[in-house]
Amino acid sequence: RRCLAQGYLNRPKLTAERFVPHPFSAEPAARLYKTGDLARYRAKGEIEFIGRQDHQVKIRGFRIELGEIGTVLAQHPQVGDALMIVQDLPEGEKRLVAYVTAAAASLSSRELRRYLQARLPNYMVPAAFVVLERFPLTPNGKVDRRALPAPAQGSSVDKADFVAPSTVIEKQLAQIWG
């Protein structure tokens, strides 16, 4: 029974890169799909997932390539550079955080969010934006991701977007969820 595709349609180079020969099969044409996931065998034979070889992440069931978001964000006329990370939240959730260097002083997260919402699916729009003068660098000149500042508390929603509850029912719901 065959459970693997034969390749990418009209993309022989990508097919050769991703569909590699199966080293443990007796069938000469057998292939494995190279996913980009990193794993290792543990002492008792279990397979432990380590991470990804690229900057692709999975958030709320969606596979997201962080570089794609950064590329679109860097096309904004007031953005110098853009960098995306995934922040692990205490509740076990994950959220996208965008770090940008601003070419102009008045760059708001609200403006960046609207810009991305017009160009990307909603699940690819970062929950928080951090505008920096410049990215922190390691001694060899690469961006030091560990030295990036955490987003400000409550930065996932701009204060200008907040609408206070006004009716009795809205106030009761806000109290329940609070």
CYANA upper distance limits for C-alpha pairs under 8 A (distance plus 0.5 A):
  4 LEU  CA     32 LEU  CA      8.32
  4 LEU  CA     33 TYR  CA      8.20
  6 GLN  CA     19 PHE  CA      8.38
  7 GLY  CA     11 ARG  CA      8.44
  7 GLY  CA     12 PRO  CA      8.24
  7 GLY  CA     15 THR  CA      5.47
  7 GLY  CA     19 PHE  CA      7.22
  8 TYR  CA     12 PRO  CA      7.49
  8 TYR  CA     14 LEU  CA      7.45
  8 TYR  CA     15 THR  CA      5.96
 11 ARG  CA     15 THR  CA      6.65
 12 PRO  CA     16 ALA  CA      6.57
 13 LYS  CA     17 GLU  CA      6.76
 14 LEU  CA     18 ARG  CA      6.59
 15 THR  CA     19 PHE  CA      6.03
 16 ALA  CA     20 VAL  CA      7.07
 17 GLU  CA     34 LYS  CA      8.41
 18 ARG  CA     33 TYR  CA      6.12
 18 ARG  CA     34 LYS  CA      5.40
 18 ARG  CA     35 THR  CA      7.82
 19 PHE  CA     31 ARG  CA      6.33
 19 PHE  CA     32 LEU  CA      6.04
 19 PHE  CA     33 TYR  CA      5.17
 19 PHE  CA     34 LYS  CA      6.69
 20 VAL  CA     31 ARG  CA      5.90
 20 VAL  CA     32 LEU  CA      5.85
 20 VAL  CA     33 TYR  CA      6.84
 20 VAL  CA     34 LYS  CA      7.28
 21 PRO  CA     29 ALA  CA      7.76
 21 PRO  CA     30 ALA  CA      6.63
 21 PRO  CA     31 ARG  CA      5.00
 21 PRO  CA     32 LEU  CA      6.67
 22 HIS  CA     30 ALA  CA      5.91
 22 HIS  CA     31 ARG  CA      5.11
 22 HIS  CA     32 LEU  CA      5.84
 25 SER  CA     30 ALA  CA      6.94
 26 ALA  CA     30 ALA  CA      8.46
 36 GLY  CA     52 ARG  CA      6.22
 36 GLY  CA     53 GLN  CA      5.81
 36 GLY  CA     54 ASP  CA      7.31
 37 ASP  CA     49 PHE  CA      8.05
 37 ASP  CA     50 ILE  CA      8.19
 37 ASP  CA     51 GLY  CA      6.46
 37 ASP  CA     52 ARG  CA      5.04
 37 ASP  CA     53 GLN  CA      6.73
 38 LEU  CA     49 PHE  CA      6.72
 38 LEU  CA     50 ILE  CA      5.84
 38 LEU  CA     51 GLY  CA      5.74
 38 LEU  CA     52 ARG  CA      5.94
 38 LEU  CA     53 GLN  CA      6.98
 39 ALA  CA     47 ILE  CA      6.98
 39 ALA  CA     48 GLU  CA      5.91
 39 ALA  CA     49 PHE  CA      4.94
 39 ALA  CA     50 ILE  CA      5.65
 39 ALA  CA     51 GLY  CA      7.69
 40 ARG  CA     47 ILE  CA      6.09
 40 ARG  CA     48 GLU  CA      5.88
 40 ARG  CA     49 PHE  CA      7.32
 40 ARG  CA     50 ILE  CA      7.85
 41 TYR  CA     45 GLY  CA      6.21
 41 TYR  CA     46 GLU  CA      6.21
 41 TYR  CA     47 ILE  CA      5.12
 41 TYR  CA     48 GLU  CA      6.75
 42 ARG  CA     46 GLU  CA      5.80
 42 ARG  CA     47 ILE  CA      6.60
 42 ARG  CA     48 GLU  CA      7.16
 52 ARG  CA     56 GLN  CA      7.32
 52 ARG  CA     57 VAL  CA      8.25
 55 HIS  CA     65 GLU  CA      6.50
 55 HIS  CA     66 LEU  CA      6.23
 55 HIS  CA     67 GLY  CA      7.49
 56 GLN  CA     63 ARG  CA      7.16
 56 GLN  CA     64 ILE  CA      5.92
 56 GLN  CA     65 GLU  CA      4.75
 56 GLN  CA     66 LEU  CA      6.49
 57 VAL  CA     63 ARG  CA      6.14
 57 VAL  CA     64 ILE  CA      5.76
 57 VAL  CA     65 GLU  CA      6.94
 57 VAL  CA     66 LEU  CA      7.83
 57 VAL  CA     86 VAL  CA      8.37
 58 LYS  CA     62 PHE  CA      5.81
 58 LYS  CA     63 ARG  CA      4.93
 58 LYS  CA     64 ILE  CA      6.52
 59 ILE  CA     63 ARG  CA      7.16
 59 ILE  CA     64 ILE  CA      7.86
 59 ILE  CA     94 LYS  CA      6.96
 59 ILE  CA     95 ARG  CA      7.79
 62 PHE  CA    123 TYR  CA      7.99
 64 ILE  CA    124 MET  CA      7.41
 65 GLU  CA     69 ILE  CA      7.70
 66 LEU  CA     70 GLY  CA      6.88
 66 LEU  CA     84 MET  CA      6.29
 66 LEU  CA     85 ILE  CA      7.76
 67 GLY  CA     71 THR  CA      6.51
 67 GLY  CA     83 LEU  CA      8.30
 67 GLY  CA     84 MET  CA      7.79
 68 GLU  CA     72 VAL  CA      6.92
 69 ILE  CA     73 LEU  CA      6.61
 69 ILE  CA     84 MET  CA      7.84
 69 ILE  CA    120 LEU  CA      8.42
 69 ILE  CA    124 MET  CA      7.40
 69 ILE  CA    125 VAL  CA      8.24
 70 GLY  CA     74 ALA  CA      6.50
 70 GLY  CA     82 ALA  CA      5.69
 70 GLY  CA     83 LEU  CA      6.08
 70 GLY  CA     84 MET  CA      6.61
 70 GLY  CA     98 ALA  CA      8.25
 71 THR  CA     75 GLN  CA      7.12
 71 THR  CA     82 ALA  CA      7.87
 72 VAL  CA     76 HIS  CA      7.86
 72 VAL  CA    116 LEU  CA      7.86
 72 VAL  CA    119 ARG  CA      8.20
 73 LEU  CA     79 VAL  CA      7.73
 73 LEU  CA     82 ALA  CA      6.83
 73 LEU  CA    112 LEU  CA      8.09
 73 LEU  CA    115 TYR  CA      8.44
 73 LEU  CA    116 LEU  CA      7.35
 74 ALA  CA     79 VAL  CA      6.08
 74 ALA  CA     80 GLY  CA      6.95
 74 ALA  CA     81 ASP  CA      6.15
 74 ALA  CA     82 ALA  CA      6.00
 75 GLN  CA     79 VAL  CA      7.63
 76 HIS  CA    115 TYR  CA      8.08
 77 PRO  CA    103 ALA  CA      8.39
 78 GLN  CA    102 ALA  CA      6.38
 78 GLN  CA    103 ALA  CA      5.38
 78 GLN  CA    104 ALA  CA      5.95
 78 GLN  CA    107 LEU  CA      7.53
 79 VAL  CA    100 VAL  CA      6.96
 79 VAL  CA    101 THR  CA      6.46
 79 VAL  CA    102 ALA  CA      5.25
 79 VAL  CA    103 ALA  CA      5.90
 79 VAL  CA    104 ALA  CA      8.06
 80 GLY  CA    100 VAL  CA      7.45
 80 GLY  CA    101 THR  CA      5.58
 80 GLY  CA    102 ALA  CA      5.85
 80 GLY  CA    103 ALA  CA      5.77
 81 ASP  CA    100 VAL  CA      6.03
 81 ASP  CA    101 THR  CA      5.74
 81 ASP  CA    102 ALA  CA      8.05
 82 ALA  CA     98 ALA  CA      7.43
 82 ALA  CA     99 TYR  CA      6.19
 82 ALA  CA    100 VAL  CA      4.88
 82 ALA  CA    101 THR  CA      7.10
 83 LEU  CA     98 ALA  CA      6.36
 83 LEU  CA     99 TYR  CA      5.58
 83 LEU  CA    100 VAL  CA      6.82
 84 MET  CA     96 LEU  CA      7.46
 84 MET  CA     97 VAL  CA      6.30
 84 MET  CA     98 ALA  CA      5.15
 84 MET  CA     99 TYR  CA      6.66
 85 ILE  CA     96 LEU  CA      6.48
 85 ILE  CA     97 VAL  CA      5.91
 85 ILE  CA     98 ALA  CA      7.10
 86 VAL  CA     94 LYS  CA      6.89
 86 VAL  CA     95 ARG  CA      6.11
 86 VAL  CA     96 LEU  CA      5.26
 86 VAL  CA     97 VAL  CA      6.58
 87 GLN  CA     94 LYS  CA      6.08
 87 GLN  CA     95 ARG  CA      5.84
 87 GLN  CA     96 LEU  CA      6.79
 87 GLN  CA     97 VAL  CA      7.19
 88 ASP  CA     92 GLY  CA      7.11
 88 ASP  CA     93 GLU  CA      6.61
 88 ASP  CA     94 LYS  CA      5.12
 88 ASP  CA     95 ARG  CA      7.21
 89 LEU  CA     93 GLU  CA      5.75
 89 LEU  CA     94 LYS  CA      6.19
 89 LEU  CA     95 ARG  CA      7.87
 95 ARG  CA    126 PRO  CA      7.64
 95 ARG  CA    127 ALA  CA      6.61
 96 LEU  CA    124 MET  CA      8.45
 96 LEU  CA    125 VAL  CA      8.04
 96 LEU  CA    126 PRO  CA      5.07
 96 LEU  CA    127 ALA  CA      6.05
 96 LEU  CA    128 ALA  CA      7.30
 97 VAL  CA    126 PRO  CA      5.81
 97 VAL  CA    127 ALA  CA      6.55
 97 VAL  CA    128 ALA  CA      5.36
 97 VAL  CA    129 PHE  CA      6.27
 97 VAL  CA    130 VAL  CA      8.03
 97 VAL  CA    151 PRO  CA      8.19
 98 ALA  CA    126 PRO  CA      6.60
 98 ALA  CA    128 ALA  CA      6.80
 98 ALA  CA    129 PHE  CA      5.24
 98 ALA  CA    130 VAL  CA      6.67
 99 TYR  CA    129 PHE  CA      6.42
 99 TYR  CA    130 VAL  CA      5.29
 99 TYR  CA    131 VAL  CA      6.42
 99 TYR  CA    132 LEU  CA      7.56
100 VAL  CA    129 PHE  CA      8.06
100 VAL  CA    130 VAL  CA      6.83
100 VAL  CA    131 VAL  CA      5.49
100 VAL  CA    132 LEU  CA      6.53
101 THR  CA    131 VAL  CA      6.24
101 THR  CA    132 LEU  CA      5.45
101 THR  CA    133 GLU  CA      5.98
101 THR  CA    134 ARG  CA      6.14
101 THR  CA    135 PHE  CA      7.73
102 ALA  CA    107 LEU  CA      7.18
102 ALA  CA    131 VAL  CA      6.99
102 ALA  CA    132 LEU  CA      7.29
102 ALA  CA    133 GLU  CA      7.08
107 LEU  CA    111 GLU  CA      7.58
107 LEU  CA    112 LEU  CA      8.20
107 LEU  CA    131 VAL  CA      8.16
108 SER  CA    112 LEU  CA      6.96
109 SER  CA    113 ARG  CA      6.45
109 SER  CA    128 ALA  CA      8.04
109 SER  CA    129 PHE  CA      6.06
109 SER  CA    130 VAL  CA      8.14
109 SER  CA    158 ASP  CA      7.77
110 ARG  CA    114 ARG  CA      6.78
110 ARG  CA    158 ASP  CA      6.95
111 GLU  CA    115 TYR  CA      6.66
112 LEU  CA    116 LEU  CA      6.76
112 LEU  CA    129 PHE  CA      8.48
113 ARG  CA    117 GLN  CA      6.56
113 ARG  CA    125 VAL  CA      7.24
113 ARG  CA    126 PRO  CA      7.98
114 ARG  CA    118 ALA  CA      6.84
115 TYR  CA    119 ARG  CA      7.32
116 LEU  CA    120 LEU  CA      6.14
116 LEU  CA    125 VAL  CA      6.66
117 GLN  CA    121 PRO  CA      7.22
117 GLN  CA    122 ASN  CA      6.70
117 GLN  CA    125 VAL  CA      6.97
120 LEU  CA    124 MET  CA      6.78
120 LEU  CA    125 VAL  CA      7.44
121 PRO  CA    125 VAL  CA      7.60
127 ALA  CA    155 SER  CA      8.44
127 ALA  CA    156 SER  CA      5.41
127 ALA  CA    157 VAL  CA      8.09
128 ALA  CA    151 PRO  CA      7.20
128 ALA  CA    155 SER  CA      6.12
128 ALA  CA    156 SER  CA      5.04
128 ALA  CA    157 VAL  CA      8.00
129 PHE  CA    151 PRO  CA      7.58
129 PHE  CA    155 SER  CA      7.82
129 PHE  CA    156 SER  CA      8.18
130 VAL  CA    151 PRO  CA      6.55
135 PHE  CA    143 VAL  CA      6.79
135 PHE  CA    144 ASP  CA      8.09
135 PHE  CA    148 LEU  CA      7.88
136 PRO  CA    143 VAL  CA      6.35
136 PRO  CA    144 ASP  CA      5.96
136 PRO  CA    145 ARG  CA      8.17
136 PRO  CA    147 ALA  CA      6.78
136 PRO  CA    148 LEU  CA      7.15
137 LEU  CA    141 GLY  CA      5.91
137 LEU  CA    142 LYS  CA      5.82
137 LEU  CA    143 VAL  CA      4.99
137 LEU  CA    144 ASP  CA      5.31
138 THR  CA    142 LYS  CA      5.88
138 THR  CA    143 VAL  CA      6.67
138 THR  CA    144 ASP  CA      5.70
144 ASP  CA    148 LEU  CA      7.42
151 PRO  CA    155 SER  CA      6.75
157 VAL  CA    161 ASP  CA      7.31
157 VAL  CA    162 PHE  CA      8.00
158 ASP  CA    162 PHE  CA      7.46
165 PRO  CA    170 GLU  CA      5.56
165 PRO  CA    171 LYS  CA      5.78
165 PRO  CA    174 ALA  CA      7.59
166 SER  CA    170 GLU  CA      6.77
166 SER  CA    171 LYS  CA      7.12
167 THR  CA    171 LYS  CA      6.68
168 VAL  CA    172 GLN  CA      6.67
169 ILE  CA    173 LEU  CA      6.63
170 GLU  CA    174 ALA  CA      6.57
171 LYS  CA    175 GLN  CA      6.63
172 GLN  CA    176 ILE  CA      6.70
173 LEU  CA    177 TRP  CA      6.64
174 ALA  CA    178 GLY  CA      6.27
